[in-house]
């Protein structure tokens, strides 16, 4: 993207190398699911890009109101400075909100029934100029630990979506639990049948602030340029 040209990217958190062969799923519309992470550096960093994996066993989705074979998804980043839950600070101050996006069905997108996982890639432009929600401030220094969340919507009937688990991370640290909110109150949960819950995700950053997109660049981009990369993988439980 034009707005991210020349930006140095450090890997701050990476948990994409060792698949546990499990998927946290069974989500209902409107449930906010989050992973709290600790970055692998104490040097002040500014976020430049982010990606995460999602999964579905379904060959098709009805997709209303996002359109055939799409569902809605909203990504948020929070500082962990909220009320304590069992002694742990819950997600509090919001510092990024993607707004509602349309995510394609993994099998439909790749056109192959053996491919049921996609990596959603958020560039610097996606973070600094989302079509809705709240943009990431280019001068915002990432906290040492924070929570990223995903909220899915538009699922109908028996349609299913989930988040593949990976561990241990190659950079940074996570926990074996996850944050959950469906009614305005955060809970910290575990899943005994799955074991560790640690979503496949990566965060890159820069030691210097990144410039805001110019008006000209925004016009050329025409809004969100969210990318997706298919992963060939058999269905997992």
N, C-alpha and C positions, 0 to 999 in steps of 0.2 A: 504494500500500500504506500502511496506517496507520503502519507503523514508519518510513516515509521521508517523511512529510508535512512540508513546510517545510524540507527539506534543500536547500541551495544546491548546484547541480551545475555544476562547471567542466569543460569538455572538455579532458581531459589528452592523449588520443591518439585520432585519428580517421583511419581509412583505409577509407573507404566511397564516395568520390566518383568515382574514375577506374578503371573496370574494365579489366583487361588482356586480358579475353576468354579467360583460361586457368584451369584448375582443377588443383590438385595432388591427385591421387587414387591409386587402386590400393592403398589401405590394406588390410592384413590385420587381423584381430581382435587386439587387445592391443598394437598399435603406438602409441607415444606420440609425437605430432607437435607441435612447439612453434615459436612465433615470439617472438624477443627484440625488445623495443621500448625506445625511450628516450622519456620523457615530454617534453612541450613546456613544462615549467615546472620551475624550481628551488625554488619555494615548497613547503614541506611540504604534502602533500595526503593525504586519507583517501578511499579508494575508496567510491563510493556506488552505482554500477551499471556493467554491462558487457554487451556484446553482440557476437556474431560470426555470420558466414554459413557455411552448409554447403550442399552440392549433391549431387544424385543424378540420373543419367539414367534410373533405373529407375522404371517406373510403379507397381510394387508391391514390397514386401519380405515375405519369409516372417515375419520378426520374432520367431522363437523365441530366447530365452524372454521377450522384452519384450511380445509380443503382435503380432497381425497389423498389418503396415505400420509397425512401430516397430523401432528398433535401440537398443542401449545406447550411452551416451556419458558420459564422465567428464572434467570440466574441472579443471585444476590450475594454480595460480600459484606460481612459484618465484623466489627471489632468485638472481641469477647469481653465486654465490660457491662453486661446486663445483670439482672438479678441472679443470685446464686441458686443452683439446683444441685442438691446433695453435695454442697461445698464447692461446686465448679461454676465459674462465671459463664452465663449463657450469652448467646449472640445479642448484641445491643445496638451500637451505633452503626447505621447502614452507610457504607461508602461506595457502593456500586449497585445499580439495579438495571438489568438489561431491558426491562419492559417485556411484554409478551411477544415471543418469537414463535415462528412455525418451524418445527423440527420434522424432518422426513423419516419415514419408516426405514430402518436399516436394510431389510430385505428388498423392499421396493426400490430403494435408492440405488443399490448395487445390481439389482436384477439377477441375484443368485441366492437360492434358498440356504446355502451354506454360510452366507455372510449375514450375520444378524447383530453386528456391533458397529457403531459409528463413533468417530472422534469428532466432536464439535470444537472448532478452533475460533477463538476470539482474538482478532488482531488489535493493535493499538487503536485504530480508528473505531472498531467496534466498542472498545471500552470508553473512549473519550467522546463518542457521538452516537449513543444508542438511539433508536427511533422512539423509545419511550423510557420511563423509569428515571434513573438518576445517573448522570455521567460520572466517570472517575476523574477527580481533580488531578491535573498533570503534576501538581506540586504536593500531592498526598504521599507521605512516606509510609510504606507498608509497616504495620505493627509486627512484632516478632511472632505472634500467633493470631490467627483469625479464622473465621468459619466461612466457607462458601456453601451455598444452598441451591437446590434445584426444586422447582415446583412445576409439576406437569398438569395439564388440563386437556379437555377434549376427548378423553378416553370414553368409549361407550361399550356396553355389554361386557364381554369377557376380555376385551383388549388389555394388553399388559405391556408395561415398560419397567425397566430396572437399571441398576447401576452395578457394573462388574467390579469385583473386589481384587485388589492387588496388594501384596506385602511381601517383604519390607520395601520401603521406598529407597530409591537410589540417592536422593538428596532430600534433606529435611526429615521431619518426624510427624507421625500421626498417632491416633489412638485406635483402639479396637472397638469403639462405640460410635454412635452418631447422634446428632441433634435432630429432634422431630418437633414440628409445630403444625397443628391443624386448626387450632381455635384461639390463637393469640398467646399461648403459654408454652414455653420451651421445655422439653423433656430430654434427658440424656438416656439413650436406650442401647441395649446390646442384643445380639441374636445368637442364642446358644446353638442352634442348628447349623448356622453358617460359620461360626467361629469369628475371627477378626472381620470387622467391617471397615474397609479402607478403599475408597473409590479411586479408580484410575484417573489421574489428573496431573497436570504440569503447570507450574507458574514460572515465568521468566521475568527478569527485571533489569533495571539499569541503575548504576550508582549516581546518575545525574537525571534531573527532571526531563521529561520528554515534552516536546512542543505540542500545543493544541493544534488540531487540524485547521487549515486555513479555509476561508469561505469558498475559495476556488476549488480546493481539494474536496470539500464536502459536496459541492455541486457535481463534481466528476464522479464521486462515489455513489451518489444517489441513495444514500442511506446505508443500512446494515449490509456488510459484505461477509457475513459469517460463513466460514468454510466447514466442510465435512469430509472426512476421510474414512473409507470403508475398511474394516478389518475382517479378514476371512477367518471364521471361527465356528465350530460346531455349537449347537444349542447346549446351554448349561442349565443345571437345576437351580 
